[in-house]
């Protein structure tokens, strides 16, 4: 009887552990309700729409298919880039939680006025959050000037 109880307990524990690991949006760098959408975007920086990304501190919004649920903010930082998700990392998504670039130096959450530094994603002011905006990896070919963003 005791052995059956022990095996049953372990089985139940494994089921709940698996559910919590695979639950939607469970990441340490965002709130648990953060949407998890595929990111697969290719930007040709030779095109006029992305001219700002050829200069340090230049930025653009990317609102294409497979650019997350609310789009991306892409910033040129020296020879590299920062790619931020436009969902606020510290709040569950609603009508007022799409991040915006403010004064070309900060990222702002309009819901609670939390601000992050555009170049680094470091928290600046507002909510008591220490969560930076969600970032995504990228590959950049400086010869062709093609930027691939993925997740």
KEKE-3310 file (N, C-alpha, C; in steps of 0.2 Angstrom, whole numbers, plus 5000, padded with zeros to 4 digits):
npx = (5004:5010:5020:5013:5006:5017:5022:5011:5011:5023:5020:5010:5016:5026:5017:5011:5023:5027:5016:5018:5030:5028:5018:5009:5019:5027:5041:5056:5060:5049:5032:5020:5009:5014:5013:5018:5024:5029:5044:5050:5058:5064:5074:5079:5091:5095:5084:5073:5064:5070:5081:5085:5091:5103:5111:5120:5110:5098:5081:5067:5050:5044:5031:5026:5020:5023:5031:5029:5016:5013:5022:5039:5053:5067:5083:5098:5114:5129:5139:5130:5113:5098:5084:5068:5053:5037:5027:5023:5034:5031:5018:5002:4996:4985:4974:4983:4996:5006:5023:5031:5042:5050:5055:5066:5075:5071:5061:5043:5030:5014:5003:5007:5018:5031:5048:5061:5079:5083:5094:5099:5090:5088:5079:5072:5063:5047:5036:5039:5047:5060:5062:5068:5063:5057:5070:5076:5086:5097:5103:5116:5121:5134:5138:5128:5118:5107:5096:5091:5079:5074:5065)
npy = (4994:5006:5008:5009:5021:5030:5028:5033:5046:5051:5050:5060:5071:5073:5075:5087:5095:5095:5101:5114:5118:5118:5127:5141:5155:5154:5161:5167:5180:5188:5192:5179:5178:5182:5183:5169:5169:5164:5171:5177:5186:5195:5208:5220:5230:5239:5244:5259:5260:5255:5263:5270:5261:5260:5268:5272:5272:5273:5268:5257:5252:5236:5229:5216:5201:5187:5194:5193:5197:5210:5216:5222:5232:5238:5242:5251:5248:5253:5242:5232:5226:5229:5220:5221:5215:5221:5219:5223:5218:5216:5217:5209:5207:5220:5233:5244:5241:5241:5243:5259:5269:5283:5300:5296:5290:5282:5268:5266:5261:5264:5261:5261:5270:5265:5266:5262:5261:5265:5260:5250:5243:5243:5245:5261:5271:5272:5259:5247:5237:5226:5219:5219:5224:5210:5202:5197:5185:5188:5188:5196:5201:5210:5213:5210:5217:5212:5208:5196:5191:5180:5168)
npz = (5000:5004:4995:4983:4985:4986:4973:4966:4971:4966:4952:4950:4954:4944:4933:4936:4937:4924:4918:4923:4918:4904:4903:4895:4891:4902:4908:4915:4912:4910:4914:4919:4910:4898:4880:4869:4854:4838:4831:4817:4806:4792:4788:4776:4776:4766:4760:4760:4770:4782:4784:4795:4803:4799:4806:4821:4836:4829:4826:4823:4822:4820:4812:4806:4799:4809:4818:4832:4844:4845:4838:4835:4842:4835:4837:4832:4839:4840:4831:4832:4836:4846:4849:4853:4861:4859:4869:4885:4898:4911:4914:4912:4895:4888:4882:4883:4885:4875:4871:4868:4859:4866:4864:4857:4866:4876:4881:4883:4893:4891:4900:4914:4914:4915:4911:4901:4896:4880:4872:4880:4887:4901:4916:4920:4926:4935:4936:4949:4943:4938:4927:4911:4894:4884:4874:4858:4848:4834:4817:4808:4792:4787:4774:4764:4771:4778:4790:4801:4812:4825:4834)
capx = (5000:5014:5023:5008:5005:5023:5022:5006:5013:5028:5017:5006:5021:5028:5012:5011:5029:5027:5012:5020:5036:5026:5013:5010:5022:5031:5048:5058:5061:5043:5026:5018:5004:5017:5012:5023:5023:5035:5047:5054:5058:5070:5074:5084:5093:5096:5077:5072:5060:5075:5087:5087:5095:5110:5115:5119:5104:5092:5077:5061:5045:5042:5024:5025:5018:5028:5035:5026:5009:5012:5027:5046:5057:5073:5088:5105:5118:5135:5139:5125:5106:5094:5077:5063:5046:5033:5023:5026:5037:5029:5011:4998:4994:4979:4974:4987:5003:5011:5028:5033:5049:5049:5060:5072:5080:5068:5055:5038:5024:5009:4999:5010:5023:5037:5052:5068:5084:5082:5100:5101:5084:5088:5074:5074:5059:5040:5034:5045:5050:5067:5061:5069:5059:5060:5074:5077:5092:5097:5110:5116:5126:5135:5139:5121:5114:5101:5095:5087:5077:5071:5064)
capy = (5000:5012:5008:5011:5028:5033:5029:5038:5053:5053:5051:5066:5077:5073:5078:5095:5098:5095:5107:5121:5120:5119:5132:5147:5161:5154:5163:5171:5186:5191:5189:5172:5179:5185:5178:5166:5169:5164:5177:5175:5192:5197:5215:5222:5237:5243:5247:5265:5259:5253:5267:5272:5255:5260:5273:5271:5274:5273:5263:5256:5248:5231:5226:5211:5194:5183:5199:5193:5198:5217:5219:5223:5238:5236:5248:5250:5249:5252:5238:5227:5228:5226:5218:5221:5214:5227:5218:5225:5212:5216:5217:5205:5211:5223:5238:5250:5239:5240:5248:5264:5273:5290:5305:5293:5288:5278:5264:5268:5257:5269:5259:5264:5275:5262:5267:5258:5264:5262:5256:5244:5239:5244:5249:5268:5273:5270:5253:5244:5231:5225:5216:5222:5221:5204:5203:5191:5184:5190:5187:5201:5200:5217:5213:5211:5222:5208:5207:5190:5190:5174:5165)
capz = (5000:5005:4989:4978:4987:4984:4965:4963:4972:4961:4945:4951:4955:4937:4929:4938:4935:4917:4916:4925:4914:4897:4902:4890:4893:4909:4907:4921:4910:4909:4918:4917:4905:4892:4875:4866:4847:4834:4828:4811:4802:4789:4786:4771:4778:4760:4759:4763:4777:4787:4784:4802:4806:4797:4810:4828:4839:4825:4828:4819:4824:4815:4812:4800:4801:4813:4822:4839:4845:4845:4834:4838:4842:4833:4838:4831:4845:4838:4826:4833:4837:4851:4846:4859:4860:4861:4874:4892:4901:4918:4914:4907:4889:4887:4877:4885:4887:4869:4872:4863:4859:4868:4863:4854:4871:4881:4879:4888:4894:4892:4905:4920:4913:4916:4906:4900:4892:4873:4870:4884:4890:4908:4919:4921:4931:4934:4940:4953:4940:4936:4921:4905:4888:4881:4868:4853:4845:4827:4813:4803:4787:4785:4767:4761:4775:4779:4797:4802:4819:4826:4841)
cpx = (5004:5018:5019:5007:5011:5024:5017:5008:5018:5025:5013:5011:5024:5023:5012:5017:5029:5022:5014:5026:5033:5020:5014:5013:5026:5038:5050:5059:5055:5037:5024:5013:5007:5016:5018:5022:5029:5038:5052:5054:5064:5069:5080:5086:5094:5089:5076:5068:5064:5081:5089:5091:5102:5115:5114:5114:5098:5088:5071:5056:5044:5036:5023:5023:5024:5033:5032:5019:5008:5017:5034:5048:5064:5078:5095:5109:5125:5135:5134:5118:5104:5087:5073:5056:5042:5028:5027:5028:5034:5022:5007:4995:4986:4979:4980:4994:5007:5016:5029:5039:5047:5055:5067:5077:5077:5062:5050:5033:5018:5004:5001:5016:5030:5041:5059:5072:5083:5088:5101:5095:5084:5083:5076:5070:5052:5039:5040:5048:5057:5067:5063:5064:5062:5064:5074:5083:5091:5103:5110:5122:5128:5137:5133:5117:5107:5101:5090:5085:5073:5070:5060)
cpy = (5006:5013:5011:5019:5032:5034:5033:5045:5056:5055:5058:5072:5078:5077:5085:5098:5100:5101:5113:5123:5121:5124:5138:5152:5160:5155:5167:5178:5190:5189:5183:5173:5182:5180:5175:5165:5168:5170:5175:5181:5193:5204:5217:5229:5242:5247:5254:5265:5258:5257:5269:5267:5255:5265:5271:5275:5275:5267:5263:5251:5243:5228:5221:5205:5190:5188:5199:5195:5206:5220:5220:5230:5236:5242:5246:5252:5248:5248:5232:5230:5226:5225:5217:5219:5220:5226:5220:5219:5211:5216:5212:5210:5214:5229:5243:5247:5237:5245:5252:5267:5280:5294:5302:5290:5283:5273:5265:5263:5262:5267:5262:5268:5272:5264:5263:5262:5261:5257:5250:5240:5239:5248:5256:5271:5270:5264:5250:5237:5231:5221:5220:5220:5215:5205:5196:5191:5186:5188:5193:5200:5207:5218:5214:5216:5219:5206:5202:5190:5184:5172:5159)
cpz = (5000:4998:4983:4979:4985:4976:4963:4965:4967:4954:4945:4951:4948:4933:4930:4936:4928:4914:4917:4920:4907:4897:4898:4894:4900:4907:4913:4919:4908:4914:4915:4911:4898:4886:4872:4859:4844:4831:4823:4806:4799:4786:4782:4773:4772:4758:4763:4770:4783:4787:4791:4805:4804:4801:4817:4831:4835:4827:4823:4823:4818:4816:4807:4803:4804:4816:4829:4839:4843:4841:4838:4838:4840:4833:4836:4837:4842:4831:4826:4834:4843:4848:4852:4857:4862:4866:4881:4895:4908:4919:4910:4901:4890:4882:4877:4887:4881:4870:4866:4864:4861:4868:4861:4859:4875:4877:4885:4888:4896:4898:4912:4920:4915:4910:4907:4895:4885:4871:4874:4887:4897:4910:4921:4926:4930:4939:4944:4950:4938:4930:4915:4899:4886:4874:4864:4850:4837:4824:4809:4798:4785:4778:4763:4765:4777:4787:4798:4810:4820:4833:4841)
residu = (UNK:UNK:UNK:UNK:UNK:UNK:UNK:UNK:UNK:UNK:UNK:UNK:UNK:UNK:UNK:UNK:UNK:UNK:UNK:UNK:UNK:UNK:UNK:UNK:UNK:UNK:UNK:UNK:UNK:UNK:UNK:UNK:UNK:UNK:UNK:UNK:UNK:UNK:UNK:UNK:UNK:UNK:UNK:UNK:UNK:UNK:UNK:UNK:UNK:UNK:UNK:UNK:UNK:UNK:UNK:UNK:UNK:UNK:UNK:UNK:UNK:UNK:UNK:UNK:UNK:UNK:UNK:UNK:UNK:UNK:UNK:UNK:UNK:UNK:UNK:UNK:UNK:UNK:UNK:UNK:UNK:UNK:UNK:UNK:UNK:UNK:UNK:UNK:UNK:UNK:UNK:UNK:UNK:UNK:UNK:UNK:UNK:UNK:UNK:UNK:UNK:UNK:UNK:UNK:UNK:UNK:UNK:UNK:UNK:UNK:UNK:UNK:UNK:UNK:UNK:UNK:UNK:UNK:UNK:UNK:UNK:UNK:UNK:UNK:UNK:UNK:UNK:UNK:UNK:UNK:UNK:UNK:UNK:UNK:UNK:UNK:UNK:UNK:UNK:UNK:UNK:UNK:UNK:UNK:UNK:UNK:UNK:UNK:UNK:UNK:UNK)
# end
